[in-house]
């Protein structure tokens, strides 16, 4: 991502399909597969791993070019299916 000027209170959001799950490498129970291949250019103030998006939040984002890395994996079929319908 290219940021042409210094900005404050920035959110960089990566949306994805629900069929993919993002791996949080900072969890104590995370496997080695959760580690991304690269390193973030600038560590975010806060990161949110949600069902349909991954968000990087910065209090201040200086002028420059930034790289974002994360790992994702397909979810098992049962994890993305709806519960069975109830009969009335």
C-alpha positions as CSV (number, residue, x, y, z in Angstrom):
1,X,0.0,0.0,0.0
2,X,1.3,3.5,-0.8
3,X,0.5,6.3,1.6
4,X,1.2,9.7,0.0
5,X,1.3,11.7,3.2
6,X,1.3,11.2,7.0
7,X,-2.1,10.3,8.3
8,X,-3.6,9.8,11.7
9,X,-6.1,7.1,12.9
10,X,-5.9,4.8,9.9
11,X,-7.6,1.5,9.4
12,X,-6.4,-0.9,6.7
13,X,-9.1,-3.5,6.1
14,X,-8.6,-6.7,4.1
15,X,-12.0,-8.3,3.3
16,X,-12.3,-12.0,2.5
17,X,-14.8,-14.7,1.9
18,X,-16.2,-16.5,4.9
19,X,-14.8,-19.8,3.5
20,X,-11.3,-18.6,4.5
21,X,-10.0,-18.3,8.0
22,X,-7.1,-16.1,8.9
23,X,-4.5,-17.4,11.3
24,X,-3.5,-15.1,14.2
25,X,0.3,-15.8,14.7
26,X,0.3,-14.0,18.1
27,X,-1.9,-16.5,19.9
28,X,-0.2,-18.8,22.3
29,X,-1.8,-21.8,20.7
30,X,-0.9,-20.8,17.1
31,X,0.9,-23.4,15.1
32,X,4.0,-22.6,13.0
33,X,1.7,-22.5,9.9
34,X,0.2,-19.3,11.2
35,X,3.4,-17.3,10.7
36,X,3.3,-15.3,7.4
37,X,6.1,-15.5,4.9
38,X,7.0,-11.8,5.3
39,X,7.2,-9.1,8.0
40,X,4.9,-6.1,8.2
41,X,6.6,-2.9,7.2
42,X,5.2,-1.1,10.3
43,X,3.7,-2.9,13.3
44,X,0.1,-1.8,13.8
45,X,-1.2,-0.3,17.0
46,X,-4.0,-2.9,17.0
47,X,-5.0,-5.8,14.7
48,X,-8.4,-7.4,14.5
49,X,-8.9,-10.9,13.1
50,X,-12.7,-11.1,12.3
51,X,-14.8,-13.6,10.4
52,X,-15.0,-11.6,7.2
53,X,-12.0,-9.2,7.4
54,X,-8.6,-8.6,8.9
55,X,-8.1,-5.0,10.1
56,X,-4.8,-3.2,10.9
57,X,-5.2,0.0,12.9
58,X,-2.6,2.7,13.2
59,X,-2.6,5.8,15.4
60,X,-0.2,7.4,12.9
61,X,0.8,6.1,9.5
62,X,3.8,7.9,8.0
63,X,4.3,8.7,4.4
64,X,5.7,5.7,2.4
65,X,5.1,2.2,1.0
66,X,3.8,-0.5,3.3
67,X,3.6,-4.3,3.0
68,X,1.0,-6.4,4.8
69,X,1.4,-10.2,5.3
70,X,-1.0,-12.7,6.8
71,X,-1.8,-16.4,6.4
72,X,-5.2,-17.8,5.5
73,X,-6.5,-21.3,5.1
74,X,-9.7,-22.9,3.9
75,X,-12.2,-23.6,6.6
76,X,-13.6,-27.1,7.0
77,X,-17.0,-27.4,5.2
78,X,-18.9,-27.8,8.5
79,X,-17.5,-24.5,9.8
80,X,-19.1,-22.4,7.0
81,X,-22.4,-24.2,6.7
82,X,-25.7,-23.1,8.1
83,X,-27.5,-25.0,10.9
84,X,-30.2,-27.4,9.8
85,X,-33.7,-26.0,9.4
86,X,-36.3,-26.7,12.1
87,X,-39.6,-28.2,11.2
88,X,-42.7,-26.5,12.6
